[in-house]
Amino acid sequence: MWLLPLAPSGPRRNSPCHLPSCSPALLLLLGSCLRVCGVAAGSRRPNVVLLLTDDQDEVLGGMTPLKKTKALIGEMGMTFSSAYVPSALCCPSRASILTGKYPHNHHVVNNTLEGNCSSKSWQKIQEPNTFPAILRSMCGYQTFFAGKYLNEYGAPDAGGLEHVPLGWSYWYALEKNSKYYNYTLSINGKARKHGENYSVDYLTDVLANISLGFLDYKSNSEPFFMMISTPAPHSPWTAAPQYQKTFQNVFAPRNKNFNIHGTNKHWLIRQAKTPMTNSSIQFLDNAFRKRWQTLLSVDDLVEKLVKRLEFNGELNNTYIFYTSDNGYHTGQFSLPIDKRQLYEFDIKVPLLVRGPGIKPNQTSKVGAFLTPTSPLAEYNFVILITIYMPHRNHFCSSFQKGAGNLTWRSDVLVEYQGEGRNVTDPTCPSLSPGVSQCFPDCVCEDAYNNTYACVRTLSAQWNLQYCEFDDQEVFVEVYNLTADPDQITNIAKSIDPELLGKMNYRLMMLQSCSGPTCRTPGVFDPG
């Protein structure tokens, strides 16, 4: 099953490591990359592994089933308790992880080709500048991808499965969206169909086996970057047979915003029926349970990967990151199940990291923003800087303390463009035009004007969220998460007008930012 890499993975003759200048998008990396390309022979550059799950929440206990992952990554390194994505939807968030850009700069706005998800435009403009492409072309890393890439990857109108994005030495990508059986993989550009035999087809296990194969057959003369992107815990929530009876007594958390009316919120939240029907609650409880079941196979994958790295003598020189593309909700504000919303349960994700110089059993409450306003410049460059820093131990010490020369940003932009057409759903004529993602009882999770932008602020003194909707109302939601962590009370009409004005201004600045201007100090940053 193992294939040769697509092309030699060392620095290419015309790479920026050999050129005196570079495009503006790469200026942040150029100086550091030049240092890495000039590293003396015999020195060991660290390897990096990025484990990315699909729709795994942090707020509702999404990490609870992953006991081995927490022990092998979190307890052996650092766990971030405040990690956020720039968009609460798969494709825009994944595009941000790959490019380090906000959605308004990479222009992936939803999960469709029309929304630029793995479109020809994305392939031409953004893929050449993703961080794996930079790692491979500039600095000679072997790059390996396995799993879900972008929701429309493999679409016939966008090159099909023959298309292999620039920058990947080894490519094992799922066609389109998450599945567990009956799927097709692009194996370095060649299609391979899988059926429904657990022992050879269950996708999470297949990804584990492919990843272990890479670790055994890769070149030992070059460092490597691995990105393993699992289907779990995304629907259809198909657990491995041995886990299908687990968590029978587990139910979706009944937190303070569970099954209550979204008073003073955007109309889409207010339209949810409260209280939910018994059948809706049973459905979401079952979905919650199945999501946890699928994550047990991810836990197995992590254990196998760490053990193989240790067996191969590479664990101590490898950074391992674990995170998700967005969060999820199950019954909050009477919305049954989905993501897409501006609230903590949809935009906050797990983030764990272990690696050289990172002390074990560390927990950081500092905001880790998986976007260009990340405390370490840009999210994907959290990974890259661990590679590029010439004095790695000094870096890791600063990384743990949030001090030194690093500037920890206080705020992040969250963007979402609603999906739906400006027509009335004939099955739900009482609802406003443009709704989508509707359940049989006409509770809808999205709408064409569910388009918003937020500033999420985390600092020593402030824990706030300010959001504006792009609709006829220009509806505003503001939350003080210190006093109201469940975001029940919208304080837009009662907050200090001066503070409201500052947050509005910061939002406008971030919505129009590009490159370095996305990393300017926030309203609440010291100095």
C-alpha positions in Angstrom: 0.0 0.0 0.0 2.9 2.4 0.6 3.8 4.7 -2.2 6.8 6.7 -3.1 6.6 10.5 -2.4 5.3 12.7 -5.2 8.6 14.5 -5.6 11.9 15.0 -3.8 11.1 17.0 -0.6 14.3 18.9 -0.1 14.6 22.7 -0.8 14.2 23.4 -4.5 16.6 25.4 -6.5 14.2 28.3 -7.0 12.8 28.2 -3.5 12.9 31.4 -1.3 15.8 29.8 0.6 17.9 30.6 -2.5 16.3 33.9 -3.4 17.0 37.4 -2.1 13.3 38.4 -1.9 9.9 36.9 -1.4 6.2 37.7 -1.7 4.7 39.8 1.1 2.7 36.8 2.4 6.0 35.0 3.2 8.0 37.9 4.7 7.0 36.8 8.2 8.8 33.5 7.6 11.7 34.4 5.4 14.3 35.4 7.9 13.6 32.4 10.1 13.5 30.0 7.1 16.8 31.3 5.9 18.3 30.4 9.3 16.8 26.9 9.1 18.0 26.2 5.5 21.4 27.2 6.7 21.4 24.9 9.8 24.7 23.2 10.2 24.9 19.6 9.1 24.2 17.2 12.0 21.8 19.4 13.9 18.3 18.0 14.3 15.3 20.1 13.3 12.2 19.0 15.2 9.4 17.1 13.5 5.8 18.2 13.8 2.5 16.3 13.9 -0.9 18.1 13.7 -3.9 16.0 14.6 -7.1 17.7 13.5 -10.6 16.3 14.4 -13.9 17.3 12.8 -16.5 19.2 14.8 -15.0 18.4 18.3 -16.2 20.8 20.9 -14.4 21.8 24.1 -17.2 23.5 26.0 -19.5 20.5 26.3 -16.8 18.0 27.3 -15.6 16.9 23.9 -12.2 15.8 25.3 -13.8 13.6 28.0 -13.6 10.3 26.1 -10.0 10.9 25.1 -8.2 9.7 28.2 -5.1 8.4 26.4 -4.8 11.6 24.3 -5.0 13.8 27.4 -2.4 11.6 29.1 0.0 11.3 26.1 -0.2 14.9 24.9 -1.9 17.2 27.5 -0.3 15.7 30.6 3.1 15.5 28.8 2.9 19.1 27.6 0.5 22.0 27.6 -3.3 22.2 27.4 -4.9 25.5 26.3 -8.2 26.2 28.0 -9.1 29.1 25.7 -8.4 28.2 22.0 -10.6 29.7 19.3 -11.2 29.3 15.6 -11.9 32.1 13.1 -15.1 30.6 11.8 -17.5 28.0 13.2 -17.6 25.9 10.0 -15.4 23.2 8.6 -14.1 24.6 5.3 -13.5 28.3 6.3 -11.8 27.2 9.5 -9.6 24.6 7.8 -8.6 27.2 5.1 -7.5 29.5 8.0 -5.4 26.7 9.6 -3.7 26.0 6.3 -3.1 29.6 5.2 -3.0 31.6 8.5 -5.5 34.0 7.0 -8.9 35.2 8.2 -11.9 34.1 5.9 -12.2 37.6 4.5 -8.6 37.2 3.1 -8.7 33.6 1.9 -12.3 34.0 0.7 -13.5 30.5 1.7 -16.9 31.5 3.1 -18.7 28.1 3.4 -18.6 24.4 2.5 -19.5 24.7 -1.2 -17.5 25.2 -4.4 -19.3 28.5 -4.9 -18.1 29.5 -1.4 -14.5 28.8 -2.6 -14.2 25.5 -0.7 -11.4 23.7 -2.6 -12.4 25.6 -5.8 -10.1 26.3 -8.7 -9.6 29.7 -7.3 -8.5 28.4 -4.0 -6.2 25.9 -5.7 -4.6 28.7 -7.8 -4.3 31.5 -5.3 -4.1 30.0 -1.8 -2.8 26.4 -2.0 0.7 27.5 -3.2 1.1 29.6 0.0 -0.2 27.1 2.6 2.3 26.3 5.4 3.0 22.7 4.2 4.0 24.2 0.8 6.3 26.5 2.6 7.7 23.8 4.8 8.4 21.6 1.8 9.8 24.1 -0.7 11.7 26.4 1.7 13.0 24.1 4.3 13.2 20.6 3.1 10.5 18.9 5.3 8.8 15.8 4.2 5.1 16.6 4.3 2.4 14.0 4.9 -1.4 14.4 4.8 -4.1 11.8 5.6 -7.8 12.3 6.1 -10.4 15.0 5.4 -8.9 18.0 3.6 -11.7 20.4 2.5 -15.3 19.6 2.2 -15.4 19.8 -1.6 -12.0 18.2 -2.3 -12.3 15.8 -5.2 -15.2 17.5 -6.9 -15.1 16.9 -10.6 -15.4 20.6 -11.3 -12.3 21.3 -9.3 -9.9 18.8 -10.7 -11.3 15.6 -9.1 -9.2 13.3 -7.0 -6.3 13.6 -9.4 -5.6 17.1 -7.9 -2.9 16.9 -5.2 -2.3 20.3 -3.6 1.1 21.8 -3.9 3.4 21.1 -0.9 2.5 17.6 0.0 5.1 14.8 -0.4 2.6 12.1 0.6 -1.1 12.6 0.0 -4.0 10.3 1.3 -7.0 12.6 1.2 -10.7 11.8 1.6 -13.1 12.7 -1.2 -15.4 15.5 0.1 -16.9 15.3 3.6 -16.4 13.0 6.5 -17.4 9.3 6.3 -16.4 6.2 8.1 -17.2 3.6 5.5 -17.9 3.6 1.7 -15.6 6.4 0.8 -12.9 7.1 -1.7 -9.3 8.2 -1.0 -6.9 10.1 -3.3 -3.7 8.2 -2.9 -1.2 10.6 -4.4 -3.8 11.5 -7.0 -5.1 8.0 -7.7 -8.6 7.0 -6.5 -9.0 4.1 -4.1 -12.5 3.0 -3.0 -13.2 1.5 0.4 -16.3 -0.5 1.4 -17.8 -1.4 4.8 -15.6 -4.1 6.2 -14.4 -2.8 9.6 -11.1 -4.5 9.6 -9.9 -2.9 6.3 -12.2 0.1 5.8 -13.0 2.0 9.0 -11.5 5.3 8.1 -10.1 6.4 11.5 -8.2 3.1 11.7 -7.1 3.3 8.0 -5.6 6.8 8.8 -3.8 5.3 11.8 -2.3 2.5 9.7 -1.3 4.8 6.8 0.4 7.2 9.3 2.3 4.4 11.0 3.4 3.2 7.6 4.8 6.7 6.8 6.8 6.7 10.0 8.3 3.4 9.1 9.1 4.1 5.5 9.9 7.9 5.3 13.4 9.2 4.8 15.4 9.5 8.0 17.6 12.2 6.6 15.0 14.9 6.6 12.5 16.2 9.3 8.8 15.6 8.7 5.5 17.3 9.1 2.3 15.2 9.4 -1.3 16.4 9.3 -3.8 13.7 10.3 -7.4 14.8 9.9 -10.0 12.4 11.3 -13.7 12.1 10.4 -14.6 11.9 14.1 -16.7 13.1 15.7 -18.5 14.4 12.6 -21.8 12.9 11.5 -22.8 10.2 10.6 -21.2 9.3 13.9 -20.4 5.7 13.0 -18.5 4.1 15.8 -16.2 1.1 15.6 -18.0 -2.1 16.5 -16.2 -2.5 19.8 -17.3 1.0 20.9 -20.9 1.0 19.9 -22.3 0.2 23.3 -20.2 2.6 25.3 -21.5 5.7 27.1 -25.0 4.3 27.4 -25.7 6.4 30.5 -24.2 9.6 29.0 -26.4 12.5 27.9 -25.8 15.9 26.4 -24.9 18.4 29.2 -27.8 20.2 30.8 -25.9 23.4 31.2 -27.6 26.8 31.9 -28.2 27.5 28.2 -29.6 24.1 27.4 -33.2 24.1 26.1 -33.9 27.7 26.9 -35.2 30.5 24.6 -32.5 32.7 23.1 -34.0 36.0 24.5 -32.5 39.2 23.0 -30.6 37.2 20.4 -30.5 37.2 16.6 -33.9 36.2 15.0 -32.4 32.8 13.9 -31.8 31.9 17.5 -35.1 33.2 18.7 -37.0 31.1 16.1 -36.0 27.8 17.9 -38.9 26.1 19.6 -38.7 26.2 23.4 -39.0 23.8 25.2 -37.7 21.3 22.7 -39.8 18.2 22.1 -39.0 14.9 23.8 -38.1 13.4 20.4 -35.7 16.3 19.7 -34.0 15.8 23.0 -33.7 12.0 22.5 -32.2 12.7 19.1 -29.5 15.1 20.3 -28.7 12.8 23.3 -28.1 9.9 21.0 -26.0 12.1 18.7 -23.9 13.3 21.7 -23.3 9.7 22.8 -22.4 8.5 19.3 -19.9 11.4 18.9 -18.1 10.3 22.0 -18.1 6.7 20.7 -16.3 7.8 17.4 -13.7 9.6 19.4 -12.5 6.4 21.1 -10.9 5.3 17.8 -9.2 8.7 17.6 -7.8 8.0 21.1 -6.5 4.7 19.8 -4.9 6.4 16.8 -3.1 8.9 19.1 -1.8 6.1 21.3 -0.5 4.1 18.3 1.2 7.2 16.9 2.9 8.2 20.1 4.1 4.7 20.7 5.5 4.4 17.2 7.3 7.7 17.5 8.8 6.5 20.8 9.8 3.1 19.3 11.5 4.9 16.4 13.4 7.2 18.7 11.7 10.3 17.4 9.2 11.2 20.1 11.6 13.5 22.0 12.2 15.6 18.9 8.6 15.9 17.8 6.0 18.5 18.5 2.5 17.0 18.6 -0.5 19.3 18.3 -4.1 18.2 18.8 -7.1 20.4 17.9 -10.4 20.7 16.0 -11.7 22.8 13.1 -14.7 24.0 15.1 -16.9 23.3 18.1 -20.5 22.0 18.3 -23.7 22.4 20.2 -26.4 19.9 21.3 -29.5 21.7 22.6 -28.0 25.1 23.6 -30.6 27.8 23.2 -32.9 25.0 21.9 -30.9 24.5 18.7 -30.8 20.7 18.3 -27.3 19.9 16.8 -24.9 21.8 14.5 -22.2 24.4 14.6 -22.1 27.8 12.7 -23.1 30.0 15.6 -21.1 32.8 17.4 -21.2 31.3 20.9 -18.4 29.6 22.8 -19.7 26.1 22.2 -19.2 26.6 18.5 -16.0 28.7 18.3 -14.0 27.2 21.2 -11.9 24.1 20.5 -9.5 21.7 22.2 -5.8 22.6 21.9 -3.1 20.4 23.3 0.7 20.4 22.5 3.7 18.4 23.6 7.3 18.6 22.3 10.9 19.5 23.0 11.3 22.0 25.8 7.6 22.1 26.8 7.2 21.1 30.4 4.6 18.5 31.3 1.3 19.2 33.0 1.0 22.8 31.9 -2.4 24.5 31.5 -2.6 27.9 29.9 -5.7 30.2 30.2 -4.1 32.7 27.8 -6.2 32.9 24.6 -4.8 30.7 21.8 -6.4 32.1 18.7 -6.1 29.8 15.7 -5.9 32.8 13.3 -3.6 35.6 12.3 -4.0 37.3 15.7 -2.5 34.2 17.4 -0.2 35.1 20.3 2.6 33.6 18.1 1.8 35.7 15.0 -0.4 33.3 13.0 -1.8 29.9 14.1 -0.1 27.8 11.5 3.1 29.6 12.5 2.7 28.4 16.0 3.8 25.2 14.4 6.4 26.8 12.1 8.0 28.9 14.8 8.7 25.9 16.9 10.7 24.7 13.9 12.3 27.9 12.8 13.4 29.4 16.2 17.2 28.9 16.4 17.1 28.8 20.2 14.3 26.3 20.7 14.6 26.0 24.5 14.3 29.8 25.0 11.3 29.8 22.7 9.6 27.0 24.6 10.2 28.6 27.9 8.6 31.8 26.6 5.8 29.7 25.0 4.9 28.3 28.4 5.0 31.5 30.3 3.4 33.8 27.6 6.3 36.2 28.3 9.7 37.0 26.9 9.6 38.8 23.6 6.3 37.2 22.6 3.2 39.4 22.4 0.0 37.6 23.3 -2.9 39.2 21.5 -6.0 39.9 23.4 -8.6 39.6 20.6 -9.6 37.6 17.6 -12.0 38.1 14.7 -14.7 35.4 14.2 -16.5 35.5 10.8 -19.3 33.6 9.3 -21.4 33.9 6.1 -24.8 32.3 6.4 -26.0 29.7 3.9 -29.4 29.7 2.4 -31.4 31.2 -0.5 -33.7 34.2 -0.2 -36.8 32.0 -0.7 -39.3 30.5 1.7 -39.0 26.8 2.5 -42.3 25.2 1.4 -42.1 22.7 4.3 -41.9 25.6 6.8 -43.9 28.5 5.3 -44.2 30.3 8.6 -40.4 30.9 8.7 -38.6 33.8 7.1 -37.1 33.3 3.6 -33.6 32.0 3.3 -33.5 29.4 6.1 -31.4 26.2 5.8 -30.2 23.2 7.8 -33.8 22.8 9.1 -35.1 19.9 11.2 -38.5 18.3 10.7 -40.1 20.5 13.4 -39.0 23.6 11.4 -36.2 24.6 13.7 -33.4 25.8 11.5 -29.7 26.1 12.2 -28.8 28.6 9.5 -30.1 31.3 7.2 -28.7 33.5 4.4 -28.6 36.5 6.7 -27.0 34.6 9.6 -23.9 36.5 8.6 -21.9 38.0 11.4 -18.5 39.1 12.6 -17.3 39.2 16.2 -14.4 40.3 18.3 -13.6 37.8 21.0 -11.5 39.5 23.7 -9.5 37.8 26.3 -7.2 39.8 28.6 -6.2 40.0 32.2 -9.1 42.5 32.8 -11.6 41.6 30.1 -13.5 38.6 28.9 -15.9 40.0 26.3 -17.5 39.2 22.9 -18.9 41.8 20.5 -20.8 40.7 17.4 -22.6 42.5 14.6 -24.9 40.8 12.0 -25.0 41.8 8.4 -28.7 42.1 8.1 -31.4 44.8 7.9 -31.3 45.3 11.7 -27.5 45.3 12.0 -28.3 43.3 15.1 -25.7 43.5 17.8 -24.9 40.9 20.5 -22.4 41.6 23.4 -21.5 39.3 26.3 -19.5 39.6 29.4 -18.3 36.1 29.8 -16.8 36.6 33.3 -20.3 37.3 34.7 -22.2 35.3 32.1 -20.1 32.3 30.8 -23.2 30.7 29.2 -23.9 33.9 27.1 -27.5 34.0 28.2 -27.8 37.8 28.6 -27.1 40.1 25.6 -25.8 43.3 27.2 -25.6 45.3 24.0 -28.2 47.9 25.2 -26.8 48.2 28.7 -23.0 48.2 28.3 -20.9 51.4 28.7 -21.3 53.2 25.3 -17.6 54.1 25.3 -16.6 50.5 25.6 -19.1 49.5 23.0 -17.6 52.1 20.6 -14.1 50.8 21.2 -15.2 47.2 20.4 -17.1 48.4 17.3 -14.0 50.2 16.1 -11.8 47.1 16.7 -14.2 45.0 14.8 -14.1 47.3 11.8 -10.3 47.3 11.9 -10.1 43.5 11.9 -12.7 43.1 9.2 -10.6 45.1 6.9 -7.2 43.8 8.0 -4.7 42.0 5.8 -1.4 40.4 6.7 0.5 42.4 9.4 -2.4 44.7 10.1 -4.3 41.7 11.5 -1.7 41.5 14.2 -1.9 45.1 15.5 -2.5 45.6 19.2 -6.1 45.2 20.4 -8.2 47.6 22.4 -7.2 45.9 25.7 -3.5 45.0 25.0 -1.1 46.7 27.3 0.4 49.8 25.8 
